[in-house]
Amino acid sequence: MIQKIKLYEDSNSIITLYHGGNLDDFDYKTKNHTKGRSEMGRGLYLTDNKDHVLQQYSKGSRKKYKVELELGNEASDVLIPAEKIEDLQVILSRDAYKKFMERIKKFIEKYEGSVPADIINNTLVNMKLIKASNSADIVDFLVKNGVDYVTDSNHFGWGDTTYTVFNLSKIKNIERIKS
């Protein structure tokens, strides 16, 4: 069973976020993992900074979207038990899994047999253990273990909050917008 550190008071709350790029038929399972552009792992990157999206994607025929996201479980709010973390053995190479487990062993001890999902994701990303061949499986692992998205404040230096959405069922509406 997944333990929660905290839950949002109203899990049916919808927030409005923005995306610049192409969301026509977006599916993380078919979208290629772009090296150097997936800083928080594979997922749909959204921001609460509309002006930034409009400014960055205003040239040419670049697409801009308003996305309604149902609040759910942020990665730092989800503890994944060590026995569930073992599922990563079938996703990662043997060597990568060994390095990963060596790195998070201290967190398993600190959190008494579980690890916050954001630490798992950050470790996989920072150690460069997420490859194109396993990135969709990593997302599936996170969603299966109750993670809907990870957030990061001021990630790109625009004073915004970035949401990397793993659980696409939390997307309630996508609307293309004009500058």
C-alpha positions as CSV (number, residue, x, y, z in Angstrom):
1,M,0.0,0.0,0.0
2,I,1.2,3.5,-0.9
3,Q,1.6,5.8,2.1
4,K,0.8,9.4,1.6
5,I,2.7,12.2,3.4
6,K,-0.1,14.6,2.6
7,L,-3.0,14.9,0.2
8,Y,-4.5,17.9,-1.4
9,E,-7.7,18.9,0.5
10,D,-9.8,18.9,-2.7
11,S,-8.4,16.4,-5.1
12,N,-11.0,17.5,-7.7
13,S,-9.5,21.0,-8.0
14,I,-8.6,22.0,-11.5
15,I,-5.7,24.3,-12.2
16,T,-4.9,26.1,-15.5
17,L,-1.4,25.6,-16.9
18,Y,0.3,26.3,-20.2
19,H,2.4,24.5,-22.8
20,G,4.4,25.6,-25.8
21,G,5.0,22.9,-28.4
22,N,2.8,20.4,-30.1
23,L,0.1,18.6,-28.0
24,D,-1.8,17.3,-31.0
25,D,-2.2,13.6,-30.0
26,F,0.4,13.8,-27.2
27,D,1.2,10.5,-25.7
28,Y,4.4,10.0,-23.6
29,K,4.6,6.4,-24.7
30,T,5.2,7.4,-28.3
31,K,6.9,10.8,-27.7
32,N,10.7,10.4,-28.0
33,H,12.7,11.1,-24.9
34,T,14.8,14.1,-25.9
35,K,18.3,14.1,-24.3
36,G,18.9,17.3,-22.4
37,R,15.3,18.3,-22.6
38,S,13.7,16.0,-20.1
39,E,15.2,17.5,-16.9
40,M,12.4,16.0,-14.7
41,G,11.9,12.8,-16.6
42,R,9.6,11.9,-19.4
43,G,6.2,13.5,-19.2
44,L,4.2,16.5,-20.3
45,Y,5.9,19.7,-19.2
46,L,3.5,22.5,-18.2
47,T,3.9,25.9,-16.5
48,D,1.7,28.3,-14.6
49,N,3.5,31.2,-16.4
50,K,1.2,32.0,-19.4
51,D,3.3,35.1,-20.4
52,H,6.5,32.9,-20.6
53,V,4.8,30.4,-23.0
54,L,3.3,33.1,-25.1
55,Q,6.6,34.9,-25.4
56,Q,8.8,31.9,-26.0
57,Y,6.4,30.3,-28.6
58,S,5.2,33.4,-30.4
59,K,7.3,33.1,-33.5
60,G,6.1,31.4,-36.7
61,S,3.5,28.6,-36.4
62,R,4.6,27.4,-33.0
63,K,1.7,26.1,-31.0
64,K,0.6,27.2,-27.5
65,Y,-1.9,25.5,-25.3
66,K,-4.0,26.1,-22.2
67,V,-4.2,22.9,-20.2
68,E,-6.6,22.1,-17.3
69,L,-5.0,19.7,-14.9
70,E,-6.8,18.0,-12.0
71,L,-4.7,18.1,-8.9
72,G,-3.5,14.8,-7.7
73,N,-0.4,13.3,-6.1
74,E,2.8,15.3,-6.4
75,A,5.9,13.0,-6.4
76,S,7.2,14.4,-3.1
77,D,3.9,13.5,-1.4
78,V,4.1,9.8,-2.3
79,L,6.2,7.2,-0.4
80,I,7.1,4.1,-2.4
81,P,7.9,1.0,-0.3
82,A,11.3,-0.6,-0.9
83,E,9.6,-3.8,-2.2
84,K,7.9,-1.8,-4.9
85,I,11.2,-0.1,-5.8
86,E,12.5,-3.6,-6.6
87,D,10.2,-3.5,-9.7
88,L,12.8,-1.2,-11.3
89,Q,15.0,-4.2,-11.7
90,V,13.0,-5.2,-14.8
91,I,13.2,-1.7,-16.3
92,L,16.8,-0.7,-15.6
93,S,19.9,-2.6,-16.7
94,R,21.5,-4.7,-14.0
95,D,24.4,-2.2,-13.6
96,A,22.0,0.8,-13.6
97,Y,19.8,-0.8,-11.0
98,K,22.8,-1.6,-8.8
99,K,24.1,2.0,-8.9
100,F,20.5,3.3,-8.3
101,M,20.0,1.1,-5.2
102,E,23.4,2.1,-3.8
103,R,22.4,5.7,-4.1
104,I,19.0,5.4,-2.5
105,K,19.9,2.9,0.2
106,K,20.3,5.8,2.7
107,F,16.8,7.1,1.9
108,I,15.2,3.7,2.4
109,E,16.8,3.8,5.9
110,K,15.8,7.4,6.5
111,Y,12.2,6.9,5.5
112,E,12.0,3.5,7.3
113,G,11.6,1.2,4.3
114,S,10.1,3.7,1.8
115,V,11.4,6.5,-0.4
116,P,9.6,9.6,-1.6
117,A,8.9,9.3,-5.3
118,D,10.5,12.6,-6.2
119,I,13.8,11.3,-4.8
120,I,13.4,8.2,-6.9
121,N,12.7,10.2,-10.0
122,N,15.5,12.8,-9.3
123,T,18.0,10.0,-8.7
124,L,17.1,8.3,-12.0
125,V,17.3,11.6,-13.9
126,N,20.5,12.9,-12.2
127,M,22.3,9.6,-12.6
128,K,21.2,9.5,-16.3
129,L,19.5,6.1,-15.8
130,I,16.4,7.1,-17.9
131,K,17.0,6.2,-21.5
132,A,14.7,6.4,-24.5
133,S,14.2,2.7,-24.2
134,N,13.0,2.7,-20.6
135,S,11.5,6.1,-20.1
136,A,7.9,5.1,-20.8
137,D,8.3,2.2,-18.3
138,I,9.7,4.6,-15.7
139,V,6.6,6.8,-16.1
140,D,4.3,3.7,-15.9
141,F,6.2,2.7,-12.7
142,L,5.6,6.1,-11.1
143,V,1.9,6.3,-12.1
144,K,1.3,2.7,-10.9
145,N,2.7,3.8,-7.6
146,G,0.4,6.7,-7.2
147,V,2.5,9.6,-8.7
148,D,0.6,12.0,-11.0
149,Y,3.3,14.7,-11.5
150,V,6.4,16.3,-10.1
151,T,6.6,20.1,-9.6
152,D,9.6,22.3,-9.6
153,S,9.7,26.0,-8.7
154,N,11.6,28.4,-10.9
155,H,13.0,25.5,-12.9
156,F,13.8,27.5,-16.0
157,G,14.4,30.8,-14.2
158,W,11.1,32.4,-15.0
159,G,9.8,32.5,-11.5
160,D,7.2,29.9,-12.5
161,T,6.2,26.4,-11.3
162,T,6.8,23.6,-13.8
163,Y,4.6,20.5,-13.7
164,T,5.9,17.4,-15.3
165,V,2.7,15.3,-15.7
166,F,3.2,11.6,-15.7
167,N,-0.5,10.6,-15.3
168,L,-2.2,11.9,-18.4
169,S,-5.6,11.0,-17.0
170,K,-5.2,14.1,-14.8
171,I,-5.4,16.3,-18.0
172,K,-9.0,17.4,-18.2
173,N,-8.9,19.8,-21.1
174,I,-6.4,21.0,-23.7
175,E,-7.2,24.1,-25.7
176,R,-5.0,25.7,-28.3
177,I,-4.5,29.5,-27.7
178,K,-3.4,32.4,-29.8
179,S,-0.8,35.0,-28.7
